[in-house]
């Protein structure tokens, strides 16, 4: 079965994630590590002006895309319709801003009063954002991040708790390769969550 890199499957002709149990296991490992780090720091995300739900992320995988839509399909039809309408509005306003060369900061269509409507299905970046981390690149380069502004204000003075994202990225990359082969997809996915839901 083929799926275009820029076309979302409709709910009537839905392409299921070939590896849902592996995605769940990977996400559980991410959540466990994030919780351990957040507990170490005493960090609690209560929302802020930076708000990652306002950030325009394109860097998702087909694996995350299909898993997110799996969660979406489990919602009531009325809730699905509301989300699609919000997602369409975000896409239209984003396109208008792009034409004018303006920056875009629009709330994710899955955010409802500060809570994610598909929290259990949210992508990797949503799970790991905010805390300091390290990423070991091929060739020996190590990327270090100091965390978001809210973290810096709350916990900036605390000793670093090792949050190595490398194993998660590697596992995601291996699963993504399997999914691409199963779907016959060769291009990378470049879609925001709003675009996935339209």
N, CA, C and O atoms as a DFTB+ gen file, in Angstrom:
792 C
 N C O
     1  1       0.842      -1.177       0.000
     2  2       0.000       0.000       0.000
     3  2       0.887       1.240       0.000
     4  3       1.887       1.288       0.717
     5  1       0.532       2.233      -0.793
     6  2       1.336       3.445      -0.889
     7  2       0.590       4.605      -0.257
     8  3      -0.639       4.660      -0.280
     9  1       1.341       5.513       0.299
    10  2       0.757       6.726       0.865
    11  2       1.650       7.884       0.477
    12  3       2.862       7.831       0.685
    13  1       1.069       8.929      -0.082
    14  2       1.858      10.083      -0.509
    15  2       2.420      10.791       0.701
    16  3       1.797      10.818       1.762
    17  1       3.605      11.366       0.540
    18  2       4.287      11.982       1.676
    19  2       3.560      13.207       2.188
    20  3       3.779      13.613       3.330
    21  1       2.695      13.814       1.373
    22  2       2.016      15.019       1.825
    23  2       0.504      14.838       1.902
    24  3      -0.226      15.818       2.053
    25  1       0.025      13.607       1.801
    26  2      -1.410      13.379       1.831
    27  2      -1.787      12.538       3.046
    28  3      -1.233      11.461       3.264
    29  1      -2.727      13.037       3.828
    30  2      -3.183      12.289       5.004
    31  2      -4.192      11.242       4.593
    32  3      -5.048      11.512       3.751
    33  1      -4.115      10.038       5.171
    34  2      -5.147       9.052       4.899
    35  2      -6.465       9.507       5.509
    36  3      -6.468      10.062       6.608
    37  1      -7.571       9.291       4.835
    38  2      -8.858       9.672       5.391
    39  2      -9.268       8.647       6.434
    40  3      -8.748       7.531       6.466
    41  1     -10.211       9.040       7.287
    42  2     -10.642       8.107       8.319
    43  2     -11.384       6.924       7.719
    44  3     -11.437       5.854       8.326
    45  1     -11.960       7.105       6.527
    46  2     -12.668       6.007       5.888
    47  2     -11.736       4.991       5.251
    48  3     -12.083       3.816       5.131
    49  1     -10.560       5.436       4.843
    50  2      -9.586       4.549       4.185
    51  2      -8.278       4.677       4.941
    52  3      -7.270       5.129       4.397
    53  1      -8.307       4.276       6.196
    54  2      -7.212       4.588       7.127
    55  2      -6.086       3.578       7.046
    56  3      -6.315       2.368       7.061
    57  1      -4.879       4.083       6.960
    58  2      -3.699       3.226       6.981
    59  2      -3.237       3.105       8.427
    60  3      -2.851       4.100       9.040
    61  1      -3.273       1.919       8.966
    62  2      -2.877       1.727      10.363
    63  2      -1.366       1.632      10.494
    64  3      -0.673       1.212       9.567
    65  1      -0.872       2.024      11.645
    66  2       0.552       1.893      11.923
    67  2       0.929       0.421      11.944
    68  3       0.306      -0.361      12.662
    69  1       1.948       0.019      11.163
    70  2       2.350      -1.391      11.154
    71  2       2.975      -1.864      12.466
    72  3       3.078      -3.069      12.697
    73  1       3.391      -0.943      13.321
    74  2       4.121      -1.327      14.535
    75  2       3.555      -0.663      15.798
    76  3       4.327      -0.097      16.572
    77  1       2.244      -0.709      16.034
    78  2       1.700       0.030      17.188
    79  2       2.266      -0.416      18.527
    80  3       2.500       0.415      19.403
    81  1       2.491      -1.727      18.701
    82  2       3.008      -2.208      19.991
    83  2       4.437      -1.731      20.219
    84  3       4.825      -1.469      21.358
    85  1       5.224      -1.614      19.154
    86  2       6.597      -1.126      19.286
    87  2       6.618       0.373      19.558
    88  3       7.470       0.864      20.299
    89  1       5.680       1.094      18.958
    90  2       5.576       2.530      19.231
    91  2       5.209       2.750      20.689
    92  3       5.798       3.594      21.365
    93  1       4.235       1.989      21.172
    94  2       3.826       2.122      22.578
    95  2       4.987       1.844      23.524
    96  3       5.162       2.549      24.517
    97  1       5.777       0.823      23.223
    98  2       6.922       0.483      24.074
    99  2       7.973       1.589      24.039
   100  3       8.547       1.935      25.072
   101  1       8.225       2.146      22.849
   102  2       9.203       3.224      22.724
   103  2       8.731       4.463      23.472
   104  3       9.505       5.087      24.198
   105  1       7.470       4.817      23.296
   106  2       6.921       5.979      23.988
   107  2       6.942       5.786      25.508
   108  3       7.195       6.733      26.252
   109  1       6.679       4.570      25.961
   110  2       6.708       4.285      27.406
   111  2       8.112       4.487      27.954
   112  3       8.279       5.003      29.059
   113  1       9.127       4.082      27.187
   114  2      10.517       4.268      27.620
   115  2      10.858       5.755      27.688
   116  3      11.535       6.199      28.615
   117  1      10.387       6.521      26.702
   118  2      10.612       7.977      26.720
   119  2       9.950       8.598      27.942
   120  3      10.563       9.393      28.654
   121  1       8.699       8.232      28.178
   122  2       7.955       8.804      29.300
   123  2       8.616       8.473      30.636
   124  3       8.668       9.307      31.540
   125  1       9.120       7.242      30.747
   126  2       9.785       6.819      31.981
   127  2      11.038       7.653      32.234
   128  3      11.283       8.093      33.358
   129  1      11.829       7.869      31.182
   130  2      13.062       8.648      31.338
   131  2      12.750      10.115      31.625
   132  3      13.404      10.749      32.453
   133  1      11.747      10.644      30.934
   134  2      11.351      12.036      31.156
   135  2      10.871      12.221      32.596
   136  3      11.243      13.188      33.260
   137  1      10.052      11.297      33.068
   138  2       9.531      11.387      34.436
   139  2      10.658      11.325      35.460
   140  3      10.641      12.049      36.454
   141  1      11.636      10.460      35.215
   142  2      12.774      10.359      36.138
   143  2      13.545      11.671      36.179
   144  3      13.939      12.132      37.251
   145  1      13.760      12.270      35.011
   146  2      14.488      13.538      34.961
   147  2      13.685      14.665      35.606
   148  3      14.223      15.447      36.391
   149  1      12.398      14.746      35.272
   150  2      11.553      15.803      35.836
   151  2      11.464      15.677      37.349
   152  3      11.445      16.684      38.057
   153  1      11.410      14.444      37.848
   154  2      11.374      14.219      39.291
   155  2      12.678      14.663      39.943
   156  3      12.670      15.274      41.012
   157  1      13.799      14.351      39.290
   158  2      15.105      14.778      39.794
   159  2      15.160      16.300      39.945
   160  3      15.624      16.820      40.960
   161  1      14.683      16.994      38.923
   162  2      14.737      18.459      38.941
   163  2      13.620      19.088      39.765
   164  3      13.745      20.227      40.213
   165  1      12.529      18.354      39.969
   166  2      11.347      18.959      40.577
   167  2      10.638      19.861      39.593
   168  3      10.034      20.859      39.983
   169  1      10.708      19.515      38.311
   170  2      10.137      20.353      37.254
   171  2       8.683      19.986      36.997
   172  3       8.335      18.811      36.873
   173  1       7.837      21.014      36.921
   174  2       6.426      20.829      36.604
   175  2       6.048      21.817      35.508
   176  3       6.171      23.029      35.684
   177  1       5.587      21.293      34.375
   178  2       5.163      22.153      33.281
   179  2       3.745      22.619      33.549
   180  3       2.817      21.812      33.598
   181  1       3.577      23.923      33.723
   182  2       2.254      24.489      33.970
   183  2       1.868      25.478      32.881
   184  3       0.974      26.305      33.060
   185  1       2.565      25.378      31.738
   186  2       2.292      26.309      30.645
   187  2       3.133      27.560      30.795
   188  3       3.479      27.957      31.908
   189  1       3.460      28.177      29.680
   190  2       4.284      29.381      29.706
   191  2       4.131      30.107      28.382
   192  3       3.461      29.612      27.476
   193  1       4.746      31.277      28.259
   194  2       4.649      32.048      27.021
   195  2       5.356      31.337      25.876
   196  3       4.930      31.439      24.725
   197  1       6.433      30.617      26.182
   198  2       7.148      29.892      25.128
   199  2       6.276      28.780      24.554
   200  3       6.314      28.520      23.351
   201  1       5.500      28.130      25.397
   202  2       4.548      27.067      25.081
   203  2       4.882      26.268      23.824
   204  3       4.713      26.743      22.701
   205  1       5.355      25.051      24.040
   206  2       5.730      24.190      22.911
   207  2       4.540      23.860      22.016
   208  3       4.728      23.495      20.855
   209  1       3.307      23.984      22.540
   210  2       2.116      23.728      21.717
   211  2       1.872      24.839      20.697
   212  3       1.018      24.705      19.820
   213  1       2.621      25.933      20.814
   214  2       2.544      27.023      19.840
   215  2       3.665      26.942      18.806
   216  3       3.712      27.734      17.865
   217  1       4.554      25.992      18.987
   218  2       5.721      25.877      18.115
   219  2       5.364      25.095      16.859
   220  3       4.627      24.110      16.914
   221  1       5.892      25.542      15.738
   222  2       5.602      24.905      14.454
   223  2       6.653      23.836      14.163
   224  3       7.725      24.127      13.633
   225  1       6.327      22.607      14.515
   226  2       7.237      21.489      14.287
   227  2       6.875      20.775      12.985
   228  3       5.711      20.456      12.743
   229  1       7.889      20.530      12.148
   230  2       7.699      19.753      10.927
   231  2       8.341      18.375      11.032
   232  3       8.022      17.479      10.251
   233  1       9.226      18.209      11.975
   234  2      10.099      17.037      11.979
   235  2       9.461      15.851      12.700
   236  3       9.815      15.510      13.829
   237  1       8.513      15.244      12.005
   238  2       7.859      14.051      12.525
   239  2       8.159      12.890      11.580
   240  3       8.746      13.079      10.514
   241  1       7.754      11.701      11.979
   242  2       7.963      10.519      11.152
   243  2       6.609       9.961      10.714
   244  3       5.577      10.300      11.294
   245  1       6.616       9.108       9.693
   246  2       5.391       8.437       9.294
   247  2       4.861       7.577      10.434
   248  3       3.650       7.438      10.606
   249  1       5.763       7.009      11.201
   250  2       5.377       6.186      12.338
   251  2       4.547       6.997      13.334
   252  3       3.497       6.545      13.791
   253  1       5.026       8.196      13.665
   254  2       4.307       9.063      14.592
   255  2       2.977       9.516      13.986
   256  3       1.951       9.572      14.664
   257  1       3.024       9.833      12.710
   258  2       1.843      10.282      11.973
   259  2       0.730       9.241      12.042
   260  3      -0.396       9.561      12.422
   261  1       1.034       8.006      11.678
   262  2       0.034       6.956      11.661
   263  2      -0.465       6.626      13.069
   264  3      -1.643       6.327      13.262
   265  1       0.442       6.683      14.053
   266  2       0.041       6.385      15.425
   267  2      -0.869       7.487      15.968
   268  3      -1.839       7.205      16.671
   269  1      -0.556       8.742      15.640
   270  2      -1.405       9.864      16.052
   271  2      -2.803       9.708      15.456
   272  3      -3.801       9.908      16.149
   273  1      -2.875       9.353      14.180
   274  2      -4.175       9.185      13.534
   275  2      -4.940       7.996      14.099
   276  3      -6.171       7.976      14.086
   277  1      -4.203       7.008      14.593
   278  2      -4.859       5.878      15.249
   279  2      -5.612       6.353      16.490
   280  3      -6.742       5.934      16.739
   281  1      -4.981       7.221      17.255
   282  2      -5.647       7.798      18.417
   283  2      -6.817       8.677      18.015
   284  3      -7.868       8.659      18.657
   285  1      -6.634       9.438      16.962
   286  2      -7.683      10.330      16.452
   287  2      -8.919       9.536      16.054
   288  3     -10.042       9.965      16.320
   289  1      -8.730       8.404      15.430
   290  2      -9.851       7.563      15.006
   291  2     -10.669       7.051      16.181
   292  3     -11.843       6.716      16.020
   293  1     -10.060       6.986      17.364
   294  2     -10.764       6.500      18.540
   295  2     -11.643       7.543      19.207
   296  3     -12.369       7.232      20.151
   297  1     -11.584       8.788      18.718
   298  2     -12.394       9.859      19.301
   299  2     -13.813       9.821      18.746
   300  3     -14.065       9.249      17.685
   301  1     -14.725      10.434      19.471
   302  2     -16.096      10.566      18.998
   303  2     -16.123      11.412      17.721
   304  3     -15.328      12.342      17.583
   305  1     -17.030      11.099      16.785
   306  2     -17.100      11.850      15.516
   307  2     -17.198      13.362      15.696
   308  3     -16.598      14.121      14.935
   309  1     -17.951      13.799      16.698
   310  2     -18.087      15.239      16.923
   311  2     -16.757      15.857      17.339
   312  3     -16.412      16.957      16.908
   313  1     -16.016      15.142      18.178
   314  2     -14.691      15.617      18.600
   315  2     -13.738      15.637      17.408
   316  3     -12.960      16.578      17.250
   317  1     -13.796      14.608      16.574
   318  2     -12.971      14.584      15.368
   319  2     -13.258      15.794      14.484
   320  3     -12.338      16.431      13.972
   321  1     -14.543      16.103      14.311
   322  2     -14.940      17.228      13.469
   323  2     -14.393      18.549      14.030
   324  3     -13.885      19.386      13.283
   325  1     -14.504      18.723      15.347
   326  2     -13.983      19.946      15.976
   327  2     -12.477      20.086      15.747
   328  3     -11.982      21.169      15.437
   329  1     -11.766      18.980      15.905
   330  2     -10.315      19.005      15.723
   331  2      -9.959      19.327      14.275
   332  3      -9.054      20.120      14.015
   333  1     -10.678      18.707      13.330
   334  2     -10.411      18.978      11.907
   335  2     -10.636      20.447      11.577
   336  3      -9.865      21.047      10.828
   337  1     -11.692      21.022      12.137
   338  2     -11.975      22.435      11.882
   339  2     -10.859      23.315      12.433
   340  3     -10.408      24.249      11.769
   341  1     -10.419      23.015      13.642
   342  2      -9.304      23.778      14.222
   343  2      -8.038      23.604      13.394
   344  3      -7.317      24.570      13.142
   345  1      -7.768      22.363      12.970
   346  2      -6.575      22.086      12.174
   347  2      -6.623      22.823      10.845
   348  3      -5.605      23.350      10.395
   349  1      -7.793      22.867      10.210
   350  2      -7.950      23.588       8.941
   351  2      -7.678      25.068       9.129
   352  3      -7.019      25.700       8.303
   353  1      -8.192      25.617      10.227
   354  2      -7.980      27.034      10.523
   355  2      -6.494      27.326      10.725
   356  3      -5.977      28.322      10.219
   357  1      -5.811      26.453      11.468
   358  2      -4.370      26.630      11.692
   359  2      -3.612      26.585      10.366
   360  3      -2.720      27.400      10.131
   361  1      -3.966      25.639       9.503
   362  2      -3.286      25.515       8.205
   363  2      -3.511      26.752       7.343
   364  3      -2.580      27.246       6.706
   365  1      -4.751      27.257       7.322
   366  2      -5.062      28.442       6.519
   367  2      -4.311      29.667       7.033
   368  3      -3.724      30.416       6.252
   369  1      -4.333      29.864       8.339
   370  2      -3.657      31.028       8.923
   371  2      -2.140      30.924       8.760
   372  3      -1.462      31.934       8.571
   373  1      -1.613      29.705       8.834
   374  2      -0.186      29.505       8.630
   375  2       0.201      29.844       7.193
   376  3       1.212      30.506       6.959
   377  1      -0.608      29.389       6.231
   378  2      -0.338      29.676       4.821
   379  2      -0.372      31.185       4.558
   380  3       0.463      31.710       3.821
   381  1      -1.333      31.871       5.159
   382  2      -1.433      33.332       4.993
   383  2      -0.197      34.021       5.563
   384  3       0.351      34.935       4.947
   385  1       0.234      33.582       6.733
   386  2       1.416      34.178       7.357
   387  2       2.663      33.916       6.511
   388  3       3.519      34.789       6.368
   389  1       2.756      32.715       5.955
   390  2       3.916      32.382       5.110
   391  2       3.982      33.276       3.888
   392  3       5.059      33.735       3.508
   393  1       2.835      33.528       3.269
   394  2       2.785      34.402       2.085
   395  2       3.276      35.808       2.436
   396  3       3.956      36.455       1.639
   397  1       2.924      36.269       3.629
   398  2       3.315      37.612       4.075
   399  2       4.699      37.641       4.712
   400  3       5.207      38.709       5.056
   401  1       5.308      36.469       4.867
   402  2       6.626      36.398       5.485
   403  2       6.614      36.674       6.976
   404  3       7.601      37.153       7.534
   405  1       5.496      36.371       7.621
   406  2       5.350      36.627       9.057
   407  2       5.617      35.357       9.869
   408  3       5.378      34.251       9.384
   409  1       6.107      35.510      11.096
   410  2       6.308      34.335      11.954
   411  2       4.964      33.729      12.343
   412  3       3.949      34.425      12.376
   413  1       4.963      32.441      12.634
   414  2       3.724      31.738      12.963
   415  2       3.817      31.126      14.352
   416  3       4.723      30.343      14.640
   417  1       2.856      31.497      15.221
   418  2       2.734      30.875      16.536
   419  2       1.265      30.669      16.809
   420  3       0.588      31.530      17.369
   421  1       0.778      29.493      16.396
   422  2      -0.634      29.162      16.553
   423  2      -0.766      27.905      17.404
   424  3       0.053      26.990      17.316
   425  1      -1.801      27.876      18.223
   426  2      -1.995      26.752      19.134
   427  2      -2.276      25.462      18.368
   428  3      -3.039      25.455      17.401
   429  1      -1.658      24.383      18.808
   430  2      -1.895      23.067      18.223
   431  2      -3.390      22.741      18.314
   432  3      -4.001      22.957      19.360
   433  1      -3.983      22.228      17.238
   434  2      -5.419      21.919      17.264
   435  2      -5.805      20.824      18.252
   436  3      -6.990      20.621      18.517
   437  1      -4.825      20.123      18.795
   438  2      -5.118      19.083      19.793
   439  2      -5.121      19.632      21.218
   440  3      -5.477      18.923      22.159
   441  1      -4.722      20.901      21.375
   442  2      -4.678      21.505      22.704
   443  2      -6.072      22.021      23.063
   444  3      -6.633      22.863      22.362
   445  1      -6.618      21.508      24.155
   446  2      -7.925      21.953      24.632
   447  2      -7.799      22.386      26.082
   448  3      -7.658      21.552      26.977
   449  1      -7.852      23.681      26.310
   450  2      -7.706      24.238      27.664
   451  2      -6.416      23.777      28.327
   452  3      -6.393      23.484      29.522
   453  1      -5.339      23.713      27.541
   454  2      -4.029      23.369      28.088
   455  2      -3.743      21.880      28.150
   456  3      -2.657      21.476      28.567
   457  1      -4.699      21.058      27.742
   458  2      -4.504      19.608      27.768
   459  2      -4.547      19.043      26.352
   460  3      -5.323      19.503      25.514
   461  1      -3.709      18.042      26.093
   462  2      -3.661      17.404      24.783
   463  2      -4.777      16.370      24.680
   464  3      -4.911      15.497      25.538
   465  1      -5.575      16.477      23.620
   466  2      -6.688      15.552      23.423
   467  2      -6.225      14.152      23.023
   468  3      -6.972      13.182      23.155
   469  1      -4.987      14.054      22.534
   470  2      -4.424      12.752      22.161
   471  2      -3.097      12.536      22.894
   472  3      -2.101      12.128      22.295
   473  1      -3.104      12.815      24.184
   474  2      -1.885      12.793      24.989
   475  2      -1.131      11.471      24.874
   476  3       0.093      11.474      24.742
   477  1      -1.827      10.357      24.920
   478  2      -1.169       9.043      24.858
   479  2      -0.562       8.774      23.483
   480  3       0.290       7.897      23.339
   481  1      -0.998       9.525      22.477
   482  2      -0.538       9.311      21.104
   483  2       0.378      10.426      20.607
   484  3       0.789      10.422      19.447
   485  1       0.696      11.371      21.474
   486  2       1.481      12.538      21.047
   487  2       2.857      12.122      20.535
   488  3       3.414      11.129      21.002
   489  1       3.418      12.878      19.571
   490  2       4.727      12.536      18.992
   491  2       5.885      12.675      19.979
   492  3       5.731      13.187      21.088
   493  1       7.032      12.207      19.541
   494  2       8.227      12.186      20.375
   495  2       8.620      13.571      20.877
   496  3       8.939      13.725      22.056
   497  1       8.605      14.580      20.008
   498  2       9.059      15.908      20.426
   499  2       8.178      16.444      21.557
   500  3       8.659      17.153      22.441
   501  1       6.889      16.104      21.526
   502  2       5.980      16.553      22.577
   503  2       6.294      15.874      23.906
   504  3       6.038      16.437      24.971
   505  1       6.847      14.672      23.843
   506  2       7.162      13.908      25.050
   507  2       8.463      14.347      25.701
   508  3       8.608      14.257      26.920
   509  1       9.405      14.817      24.905
   510  2      10.757      15.060      25.414
   511  2      11.112      16.542      25.548
   512  3      12.159      16.880      26.101
   513  1      10.262      17.410      25.055
   514  2      10.580      18.841      25.051
   515  2      10.648      19.408      26.469
   516  3       9.905      18.998      27.361
   517  1      11.546      20.347      26.644
   518  2      11.578      21.127      27.884
   519  2      12.757      20.867      28.790
   520  3      13.307      21.808      29.363
   521  1      13.164      19.617      28.937
   522  2      14.250      19.272      29.852
   523  2      15.612      19.292      29.151
   524  3      15.686      19.055      27.945
   525  1      16.673      19.568      29.882
   526  2      18.017      19.484      29.289
   527  2      18.277      18.072      28.768
   528  3      17.831      17.090      29.362
   529  1      19.002      17.980      27.656
   530  2      19.271      16.665      27.092
   531  2      20.593      16.663      26.347
   532  3      21.210      17.704      26.122
   533  1      21.009      15.461      25.973
   534  2      22.173      15.299      25.108
   535  2      21.790      14.378      23.962
   536  3      20.912      13.524      24.093
   537  1      22.466      14.569      22.838
   538  2      22.235      13.744      21.661
   539  2      23.582      13.449      21.025
   540  3      24.304      14.364      20.632
   541  1      23.915      12.179      20.927
   542  2      25.205      11.760      20.382
   543  2      25.062      11.500      18.887
   544  3      24.395      10.551      18.473
   545  1      25.692      12.348      18.085
   546  2      25.588      12.246      16.632
   547  2      26.632      11.276      16.089
   548  3      27.661      11.050      16.725
   549  1      26.372      10.706      14.927
   550  2      27.391       9.860      14.291
   551  2      28.680      10.667      14.095
   552  3      28.634      11.829      13.690
   553  1      29.800      10.060      14.376
   554  2      31.063      10.769      14.246
   555  2      31.578      11.324      15.553
   556  3      32.691      11.845      15.612
   557  1      30.771      11.218      16.612
   558  2      31.266      11.628      17.923
   559  2      30.788      12.969      18.430
   560  3      31.009      13.285      19.599
   561  1      30.134      13.781      17.589
   562  2      29.621      15.070      18.060
   563  2      28.496      14.851      19.067
   564  3      27.649      13.975      18.891
   565  1      28.504      15.658      20.118
   566  2      27.447      15.588      21.126
   567  2      26.748      16.936      21.183
   568  3      27.383      17.972      21.381
   569  1      25.442      16.908      21.006
   570  2      24.632      18.121      21.122
   571  2      24.075      18.170      22.532
   572  3      23.534      17.183      23.031
   573  1      24.210      19.325      23.174
   574  2      23.665      19.512      24.518
   575  2      22.661      20.660      24.503
   576  3      22.913      21.714      23.919
   577  1      21.535      20.444      25.147
   578  2      20.516      21.492      25.244
   579  2      20.267      21.802      26.715
   580  3      20.290      20.907      27.561
   581  1      20.032      23.063      27.008
   582  2      19.839      23.473      28.399
   583  2      18.386      23.430      28.845
   584  3      18.096      23.728      30.004
   585  1      17.466      23.067      27.957
   586  2      16.056      23.008      28.341
   587  2      15.331      24.299      27.993
   588  3      15.947      25.271      27.558
   589  1      14.010      24.299      28.188
   590  2      13.188      25.451      27.822
   591  2      13.321      26.572      28.853
   592  3      13.942      26.395      29.901
   593  1      12.736      27.715      28.542
   594  2      12.808      28.876      29.447
   595  2      12.153      28.588      30.799
   596  3      12.664      28.984      31.846
   597  1      11.002      27.886      30.760
   598  2      10.308      27.575      32.018
   599  2      11.183      26.698      32.904
   600  3      11.217      26.868      34.123
   601  1      11.890      25.758      32.279
   602  2      12.792      24.909      33.053
   603  2      13.910      25.746      33.677
   604  3      14.237      25.575      34.852
   605  1      14.487      26.639      32.899
   606  2      15.590      27.473      33.387
   607  2      15.158      28.285      34.597
   608  3      15.908      28.405      35.566
   609  1      13.954      28.843      34.547
   610  2      13.440      29.643      35.656
   611  2      13.233      28.773      36.898
   612  3      13.604      29.162      38.006
   613  1      12.639      27.594      36.704
   614  2      12.317      26.723      37.846
   615  2      13.519      25.974      38.404
   616  3      13.675      25.851      39.619
   617  1      14.369      25.474      37.506
   618  2      15.356      24.475      37.925
   619  2      16.755      24.703      37.376
   620  3      17.595      23.805      37.441
   621  1      17.017      25.865      36.848
   622  2      18.275      26.118      36.150
   623  2      19.537      25.864      36.949
   624  3      20.592      25.621      36.365
   625  1      19.457      25.913      38.261
   626  2      20.647      25.755      39.095
   627  2      20.911      24.305      39.503
   628  3      21.940      24.014      40.113
   629  1      20.013      23.414      39.179
   630  2      20.156      22.032      39.642
   631  2      21.130      21.251      38.770
   632  3      21.294      21.536      37.583
   633  1      21.779      20.247      39.390
   634  2      22.761      19.422      38.683
   635  2      22.096      18.651      37.557
   636  3      20.946      18.226      37.678
   637  1      22.819      18.473      36.467
   638  2      22.305      17.808      35.275
   639  2      21.963      16.339      35.546
   640  3      22.745      15.600      36.144
   641  1      20.800      15.949      35.099
   642  2      20.369      14.556      35.129
   643  2      20.476      14.052      33.692
   644  3      19.905      14.651      32.781
   645  1      21.194      12.968      33.488
   646  2      21.455      12.545      32.114
   647  2      20.172      12.148      31.385
   648  3      19.516      11.161      31.719
   649  1      19.842      12.954      30.382
   650  2      18.719      12.669      29.497
   651  2      19.311      12.515      28.102
   652  3      19.419      13.478      27.342
   653  1      19.684      11.297      27.789
   654  2      20.290      10.999      26.489
   655  2      19.178      10.579      25.523
   656  3      18.589       9.508      25.670
   657  1      18.904      11.417      24.554
   658  2      17.843      11.116      23.589
   659  2      18.303      10.124      22.509
   660  3      17.480       9.604      21.756
   661  1      19.588       9.868      22.435
   662  2      20.148       9.060      21.345
   663  2      19.467       7.708      21.171
   664  3      19.086       7.378      20.048
   665  1      19.293       6.903      22.230
   666  2      18.645       5.595      22.039
   667  2      17.224       5.713      21.487
   668  3      16.787       4.871      20.701
   669  1      16.510       6.751      21.896
   670  2      15.144       6.941      21.415
   671  2      15.127       7.286      19.926
   672  3      14.305       6.770      19.169
   673  1      16.049       8.168      19.515
   674  2      16.127       8.548      18.106
   675  2      16.530       7.348      17.245
   676  3      16.007       7.156      16.147
   677  1      17.456       6.553      17.754
   678  2      17.897       5.380      16.988
   679  2      16.762       4.383      16.804
   680  3      16.538       3.879      15.704
   681  1      16.051       4.105      17.891
   682  2      14.933       3.158      17.814
   683  2      13.848       3.686      16.882
   684  3      13.289       2.937      16.082
   685  1      13.551       4.994      16.992
   686  2      12.548       5.597      16.113
   687  2      12.970       5.482      14.654
   688  3      12.148       5.181      13.788
   689  1      14.248       5.721      14.382
   690  2      14.755       5.646      13.006
   691  2      14.629       4.224      12.450
   692  3      14.276       4.046      11.284
   693  1      14.913       3.223      13.268
   694  2      14.809       1.833      12.805
   695  2      13.351       1.465      12.527
   696  3      13.055       0.832      11.513
   697  1      12.445       1.854      13.416
   698  2      11.032       1.565      13.206
   699  2      10.498       2.330      11.997
   700  3       9.688       1.807      11.231
   701  1      10.951       3.556      11.834
   702  2      10.522       4.367      10.698
   703  2      10.928       3.720       9.382
   704  3      10.160       3.719       8.420
   705  1      12.126       3.174       9.345
   706  2      12.583       2.501       8.131
   707  2      11.677       1.316       7.790
   708  3      11.345       1.092       6.626
   709  1      11.288       0.571       8.808
   710  2      10.387      -0.562       8.593
   711  2       9.035      -0.090       8.058
   712  3       8.466      -0.708       7.158
   713  1       8.530       1.001       8.614
   714  2       7.239       1.536       8.189
   715  2       7.310       2.021       6.748
   716  3       6.403       1.758       5.958
   717  1       8.379       2.727       6.404
   718  2       8.527       3.224       5.029
   719  2       8.561       2.079       4.026
   720  3       7.952       2.138       2.957
   721  1       9.285       1.047       4.400
   722  2       9.355      -0.109       3.498
   723  2       7.984      -0.754       3.353
   724  3       7.605      -1.168       2.258
   725  1       7.240      -0.842       4.451
   726  2       5.910      -1.451       4.413
   727  2       4.932      -0.624       3.580
   728  3       4.055      -1.173       2.913
   729  1       5.092       0.711       3.625
   730  2       4.175       1.601       2.908
   731  2       4.661       1.968       1.508
   732  3       3.918       2.566       0.730
   733  1       5.902       1.611       1.186
   734  2       6.455       1.991      -0.106
   735  2       6.769       3.467      -0.203
   736  3       6.710       4.047      -1.287
   737  1       7.104       4.085       0.926
   738  2       7.391       5.524       0.976
   739  2       8.903       5.743       0.943
   740  3       9.648       5.068       1.653
   741  1       9.351       6.687       0.116
   742  2      10.782       6.977       0.050
   743  2      11.114       8.364       0.584
   744  3      12.227       8.588       1.061
   745  1      10.174       9.294       0.514
   746  2      10.443      10.660       0.969
   747  2      10.238      10.810       2.469
   748  3       9.516      10.033       3.095
   749  1      10.884      11.821       3.031
   750  2      10.674      12.142       4.438
   751  2       9.340      12.869       4.587
   752  3       8.856      13.521       3.663
   753  1       8.775      12.736       5.761
   754  2       7.530      13.427       6.067
   755  2       7.843      14.839       6.525
   756  3       8.695      15.045       7.389
   757  1       7.139      15.832       5.934
   758  2       7.301      17.205       6.387
   759  2       5.909      17.795       6.566
   760  3       5.394      18.496       5.694
   761  1       5.318      17.496       7.710
   762  2       3.973      17.963       8.012
   763  2       3.889      18.360       9.484
   764  3       4.515      17.749      10.350
   765  1       3.108      19.384       9.736
   766  2       2.813      19.735      11.121
   767  2       1.670      18.841      11.598
   768  3       1.045      18.140      10.802
   769  1       1.406      18.872      12.899
   770  2       0.285      18.097      13.419
   771  2      -1.017      18.573      12.802
   772  3      -1.881      17.754      12.487
   773  1      -1.178      19.878      12.621
   774  2      -2.398      20.394      11.982
   775  2      -2.572      19.824      10.591
   776  3      -3.677      19.433      10.214
   777  1      -1.494      19.771       9.821
   778  2      -1.583      19.223       8.470
   779  2      -1.909      17.726       8.487
   780  3      -2.593      17.229       7.593
   781  1      -1.423      17.014       9.496
   782  2      -1.747      15.595       9.610
   783  2      -3.235      15.370       9.847
   784  3      -3.789      14.357       9.419
   785  1      -3.873      16.301      10.521
   786  2      -5.256      16.113      10.948
   787  2      -6.288      16.658       9.969
   788  3      -7.480      16.386      10.114
   789  1      -5.849      17.419       8.980
   790  2      -6.809      17.992       8.024
   791  2      -7.335      16.903       7.112
   792  3      -8.156      17.175       6.235
